[in-house]
Amino acid sequence: MSRVAAVRETKPFLAYSQWDWVPVVLGLLHFAGVIALVVGFGSLSWPARLGFAFAYSLSIAWSVNSISHNLIHNPYFSSDVLNHLFSLLLSLTLGFSQVMYHLVHNRHHSGNMDRPDADGNTIDFISIYKHGTGGAPENAFKYFLMSYFRDDPVAIYKAIKARQPVEAKWAVAEIVSVVALYGSLALYDWRAVLCLLPFYWLGHSLSAVNG
């Protein structure tokens, strides 16, 4: 019997520890908080809006590097379906596909901030050397400002599809769900979504710096 099968037989719901309820519940609360922020945005004062928006940025960086990161290395549930559903929930909360993040993060471990090859490519998609010059790392402030805009979803999708076609379909499902959710929220209150956009970028930029 494989290790995964043994875990599933002895722990039919959570795969490793009852402590995993903590990040799972926090993930659910994070999602609820994002929805509540948009729904209640119109009733807040501008100081409160800006305060909550900044907290929204910090929550993105925190969740990516804790809840999402742990889901990659130690999936919370023994069921693949539940892990994919929780991945979908995190995608909706954070505004990007967690299946794609899984690939990017694993490439980050494989390349470990490697330097560009002769063609300018790196194994690590987010290597701080990728856009540096003369073999030096890129300026940290520029890296912070630009990292979010350098993501290449098409290349990431192709890399997933080449090795895991089923996971590629999950990635597409997550992207479509994210677009549908935030499109719906924009219809509800476009001013709230527009106001949160720069804070959304800030959260992901803070996460990139952590990486």
N, C-alpha and C positions, 0 to 999 in steps of 0.2 A: 504494500500500500504506500502511495506517495505521501510526502509530508503534508501537502495541501489537502489530500483526501483524508488523512488522519485528523487534521485540524477540524475539517468540516464534520467528521463523524463525532468527535468529542465536544465540539462547540458549534452547534447547529445555527447560531445566529451571529453573534460577534465572533470574529475569527481568532482573536488573541487574548483580549483582556476586557473585563468589565469596565475598566477605566476608559475604554474607548467610547463609552457613552458621553464622556465629557466633550471631546471634539465634535461628536455627532450632534449633540444638543446645541453646542455653540454654533455649528454650521446652520442648523435650523433657525436659531435666533438671529443669526446674521442675515439670513434671507428675509426673515420677517421684518427686521430693522430697515433694510433697504426699501422694501415695499412701503412700510409705514412712513419713511422719510419722504418719499415721493407723494404719497396720498395726503400727508399732513402738511406738505410744504407751504401751501397757500395760507395756512392759518398761523404760520410762524413769523416772527419779526425778522428783519434782515440780520441783526447780530446772531440770533438763534440759527437762522439758515446757514450762515457762514460757519458757525461753530459746529453744527451737525455735519456740514459738508466736509470740513476738515477731519472730523472724526471718521467720516465715511472713507476718506483717503487712507487714514491710518488702519482702518479695519480691513481694507483690501490688502495692503502690504502684510499685515499680521496674518490674515487668513491664508494667503498664498504660501507663506513661508512656515506655516504651522499645520493647519487642517489639510490643505491641499497637498502639501509636501509629504505629510505622513500617509495620506491615502495612497500615494505612489509607492512608497517603500513598505508599508504595512497596511494593506487594505482592511478596512474596519469590519467588513461583513464576510461571513463564510460563503455567502451567495454572490455569484458574479452579477446577477441581475440587480441585487441591492447595491452593490458597489457601483454599478453603472448608473443607477438612479441617483445615488448620492453624488456621483460625479456630475450628473446633469444639474442637480440642485446647486452645487458649487459653481458650475458654469453660469447659471442664471444669476447667482449672487454676485459673481466677480466680473461677469460680462465677457468671458472668453472661454473657449473649449478646454476642458480639463484633459481630454484625451490628447489634444495637441500639446498642452503643457507637459504631460507625461513624457512625450517624445523629446521635447526641448530640454527638459530637466535631465533625462537620461543621457542625452548628448552632452549636456554640461558636465556630467560626471565623467563621461568617456574622454572628452577633449580636455577638460580641466583647464579652461582659459588658454588653449593652445594658440600658437602664432600662425598667421596665414601661410599657406603653402605657396608654390610658385604662381598659382592661378588666383591667389587672394582668398582662397576658401579656408574655413576652419571647421573642425569637427564640432566644436562647441559653437552653437548658433549665437550665443550671447557673450562670446569671448571679448574681453576688454582690449585685446590686441587686434581684433579683426579690422577696426577702423583706425588703428594707430599708424604712426609713420616711423620708418627706420628701425623697426623691430621693437619700438617702445609701446607701452600701453597708451590707449587713448586718454586724453584729459578726462578726469573723473566727472567734472561738471558737464562736459559735452556728452559723455556717456549717459549721465542722468537725464539730460534734456532730450536726447535723441533715441534712446533704446526702444521706447514703445513704438515709434514710427518705423523701425527697421524690421519688425516682425514680417515674415513672409509666409502667410497662411497656405499659399499654393504649394510652396516647396515643402512645408511641414506635412501637408496632406499627402503629397506624392510619396514622401518618405514613409509615412504610416501605411499607405495603401500597398506599397511594394512588399511589405513584410506582414502586415496584418489587415487584410481587406475588411474584415468584420469590424475592427476597431475604427477603420476609416469611415465606415457608415455611422458609427456612434459619434464620431467627430462632426460629421455633417448634421446629424440630428441635434447635437448640442448647439451648433452655430445657428441653425434655423430656429431653435427654441429661444435662444438669446435675442435674435432679431425680432421674433414675434413678441416676446415679453416687453422689451424696451420700446418697441413700436407702439404697443398697447399703452404703456405708461406715458409715452409722449402724447398720445391722443387724449389721455386723461388730463395731463398737465404738462404741456410742452415746455413751459418756462422752468419747471422743476428739473426736467431732464437736461435742458440746455445749461442751466446753472451748475448742475453736477458734473458736466462733461470735463471741465478742466481739473476737477478734483478726482475724477476717474483716472485721468492721465497721471496726476500726481501720485495716486496710490500705486499704480503700476510702475512708475518711475522709481519710487521708493523701494519697491520690491526688486527691481533690476539692480539697484545699488547694493542691496543686501546680497544678491547673487554674486 
